[in-house]
């Protein structure tokens, strides 16, 4: 299947799931039985999984994988179709050398090769995939940038300063409205929307910030200076009515609704593009703690990784159930990052940023794969 055809097919399926969630976005989410059943005992790699699921380690920081050394502190990630195989891209959240790497898998799941797609950047935390098959790698530093990278390793990465200079976290493309949503990891961070001058070209465009109108109602207002040069003009402080979120993290769009997490708020938020409202679909009172990276499936299921907590990935179903689908034992000083599904939806990739060592430099990072009957 051609790359663009694959993306179009997935977008149509996700549109259906977004429609389901738009009706339930304001509904309460509470702990309940997982659609996959309870977690079993930890396997040899410390992964507790439901019956019928298996896991493996695909990469470790500082060790050779597919001809390259895997980077420290693996963070945000995404999968891309590539012929009969696929590619998993992962950021590196360390200073100065950060960047991102990619692993190319064959059709049978074996690793063909690995390579760098971005070098010499700072604290690359999360990001997002685009419909035109690029990876947006975001710097989580003061006046950080978004870099557009090529998962296939053929084109040089490009800085996209028009998307704003701030402490970037994640990005989610909305092909229906031709915009990109952006989160900000500050205790008084904002939620942004970038509208490219030309869809598919992120070199120029308008940056807006979400503003409150009272209650759940919101509107977008332009950021006067997306590339501020002084402390007084920090991006998040340029529009006084900007809505604040404590510790913006992951971001995922599904036809009509953009879901994003805020670890300080301990909530999963939903921005409804039709109603122009933002509301919490999860308020931190269930099994999910330390909400961080988020992804989703055409089924309408959301998958949220924990930063700390008890090191789980939890599912949030369209009918309002939150339940663990994976837990890592013996890694309480780490965080789970980069959840992403293979194009066929049968494999889930993610990392433990600091692994069993818990070292802040991320030298113990481990990247995993879980295979099983995930709901499509």
N, C-alpha and C positions, 0 to 999 in steps of 0.2 A: 504494500500500500504506500502511495506517495505521501510525503510528510504533510503537505497542505491538506490533502484529502483526509488524512487521519485527524488532524486538528478540527476540521469542519464537522466530521462525524461526532467527535467528542463534544464539541460545543453544542450541537443539537441535543445530545443526550443530557448534558448538564442543564440546558435550558428547562427541560422538564422537571429536573430535581429542584431548580430554583423556584419554579412555580409552586411546587408542593410546600417548600419552606416559607414562601412569602405569606401563606395563609396561617402558618403556625409560629411565625417569628416572635409574636408576643406571648405565646403560650409558655407556661412554666416547664422547666426541665428538671427532672428529679431522678435519683438513683433507682435502678431497676435491673432486671435480668438482661444480660447481653444476648443479642440475637445469635451469638456464636457459642453460648454456654459459658460456664465458669472457667477460670484459668486453672490449669493443671500445675503440677510441681515444676520447679525450674529445671531446664535441661542442662546439658554440660556447659553451655555458655551463660547460664544464669538467667535465661529467658523463660518466663512463665507464659504459656500460650493455651488457647482453648484446644480441645480435641480436634484433630484433623489438620492442625497447622504445624509447620516445622520452621525452624530458624537456622541461620548460619551467619558467621562473620565473613564479610567480604573484604574488609580493609582495616588496618591498624596504623595509627600515626607512626611515621618514621620507618615503616616497613615497606618493602617493595610490593607493589601491586600493579600488574600489567605493564611493567617496565618503568615505573616511576615511584618515588617515595610519596606515600600518602601524607597529606598535610596535617598540621596540628589543629586542635580545637575545631573539628568539623561542625558546621552549623547548618544554615538553611540549604535546602536542596530541591531538585525537581527532576522528573524523568522526561525523556524525549524519544519519540520513535525514530528508528534508523534502520531502514530496510527490514530484514526479518528479525533484527535485534532491537536494542534500545540503549540509551545512555542515561546514567545518573550523574548529575552535576551537584557538587557540594562546595559551600563556602568554607573559608578558614578564618575564624575570629581571633586573629592575633595581630599585634601591631606591625607596621612597616612592611612585612612580607606577605600578609594576608592572602588576598586573591581567592581563586577557586580552581578546583580540579574536576576532572570527569573520568568516569569508568564506562567503557563500552562493553556491553554484554552481547554474546551471541544468542541465537534463537533458543538454545538449550539452557541458557542461564550461565554458561561458563564465561569467564572474563577474557576478552580478546586483547584489550590494552587499556592503559590509563594515561592521562596527559593533563598538563596545565592549560587553563583557558584564560586566566587572569593572574597577573603578578604585580608586586610592588604597591599594593593598596593597604588600607588600614582597617583592621577589625571588621572584616566582611561578615556580617551577621546573617540576616535572612535576605529575602529578595522575592523574585517571582518569575514565572515563565510567561512569554508573550505568545500570541496566536501565530506569529511569524517565526516561531522556533528559535528565539534567543532567550538567554537567561539574564535577568536584571539582578546584579549583585550589589547589595547596599552596604555602605560604610556606616557603622554605628559609632561615629565620632563627631565632635563639634565641627560644624560646617562640612559634614560628610557628603559624599557624592553617590550617585547611582551610576554604575558601569554596565553597559550593555555588552554581553559577551556571546561568543559563538560556541554552543555546546559541542559542535562537530570539529572544532579546533582548526578551522581553515581561515577564519577572518580575525583580525586584531580587535581587541576590546576597545570600546569607545566610551569616554566619559559623557554623561548627559546632565550637565549643570542646570539646564532649563527646568529639570524636575525638582530643583530646590537644593539648597545647601543647609542641611540640618542633620540631626542624629537619626539617620535613617534606620529603619528596621525591615519592614516587608513591603512588597508591592503585589497588587493583584490587577490584572487586566480585565476590563469590562468591554467586550467586543460589541455589545448591544448599544452602548452609548459612546463607544470609542474614546474611553478615558482609562486612566490608570490610577488606582487608589494606593495611598502610601501611609504607613504608620510611622510614629515617632516615639523612640524609647526615652522619654523624659518623664519625670514625675508630674509635670504639667504639660504633657505633650498634646499634640493635635492630630487630627485626621485630615488628610489632604486628597485632592483630586487634580490630576494633571491631564489637560486636554491638548494633545499634540496638534500642531497646525495641520499636519497630514497624518492620518492614521497609518501606523507602520513605520513612521519616522519620528523618533523621540528627540531630535536635535533642537526643536523649537516648539513652543506652545505656551499655554497659560496654566499657572498654578493657583488653585483655589484652596481655601481652608473651610472646614465645616464649622458653621456657627449656629448657636442655639437660638430658638425663637420662643422658648417656653415649653415645658413639658417635653414630649418626645419630638416635637416639630423642629426641623432644621432647615438651613439653606446654605448655599455656597457663596463665598465672597472672595474676590481676587486678593492674592498676596501682593502687596505693592512692589516688594523687592525680593524675589526668590533667591537671589545670590547676595545676601547682605555681607558687608565688609567690616562691620563693627559690632561689638557686643550689644549695643543699645538697639540694634536693628535685627536681633535674632528673629528668624522666620516666624516662630510660634508667637511672638509678642507684637507683631505688626498689625493685627486686627483684634481689637479689644473684645469683640463678641465671640471670639473663637471658642468652641466647645473643647473642654479639657478631658483627657484620659490619662490615667496614671500608668505609665510604662507600657506604651503601645507595642504589641508584638506581632503575631502572625496575622495574615490577611488572605482571604479566599473569596472569590466571586462566583456566584451561581445564578445566572439569569434573573436579574431583578433585585438580588440581595447581595450585599457585600458583608461578609462576616469577618470580624477582627477581634483580637484578644487584647486584654490589658492586664498584665500580671499584678500591678499595684491595686487595681480595682477588683482583681480576681474574678473577672467577668468575661463572657463571650458576648460581644455586641453584634447587632444586626442593623445595617443601614438599608432601608427599603427605598429603592430608587423611585418607585411609583408614588408612594405615599409621602415621600420626603420626611421620613421619621428615622430615629435611631433608638433602639431599645435593647435591653439585655435579655438574651435568651437563656443564659446560664449565669447564676449569681454567686457561684463559689461554694454552695452549700451541699454539693453531692460528693461523689467519689473523686472528682477531678480537682486537683490542686495545682497551683503554680502554672496557670494557663500560659501557653507559649505558642509554638508553631502550630498551624492549622492547615488541613487540606480536606478535600471532600471527594465524593463519588457521585456518578449520575443517579444512583439510588436515592440521593438526598442525604445520605449519612455524612456527618462531619467527623473528622478524626483530629483530636487535639492532644499535643504532646505536653508533658509536664517539665517545667524547670524546677527541679527538686521534687518536693512531694515524696511519693513513694515510687517515682521513676516509672510512670505508666503512660501508655497511650490509651486514651478513652474515646469511645464512640459516642456521638450524640445523634440519636435517630430522629427522623421527622415526626415521630409520634411522642417525642419528649422524654426519651429514656437516655440516661448517661450511664455508661458501664465500662470497665476496663477491658481491653482486648489484648494487652501485652504489658508485662511488668518485668523490669530488670532488677534482680536482687544483688545486693552487695555493692551498689554504686550510689549511695546516698549523697555523695559530694559532687555528683555530676548533674547533667541535665540532658533531656532527650531533645534532639534537634532534627530538622530536615525531613519530616515524613513526606513521602511521595510514592505514588503507585506506578508500577510499570504500565505501559500502554494498554495491555490486555486486562489489567486490574487484578491479576493473580498474585502479584508480589508487591510487598510494602518495604520500602527502604527507609532507614533512619540512622541516626548516630547517637552515641553517648559521648558528649563532648570531652569529658575528662576521664571516662572509663572507671576502672576500679581504683586507679591511683588517686583520683580527685585533685590532681595538680592543676593549679589555676592557669598554667601555660598550655594546658590541653595536650601535653605530650602523651597522655594515655588514651587519646581518642580512639573510638571503635565504631566502625560502620557496619550495620547489620542488614540482613534481608529476611523477611518472613514470607513464606509461601502458604497459600491456603484458599479456601472457598469464600473469599471476600464477596460481599454483596455488590453487585454491579450497578 
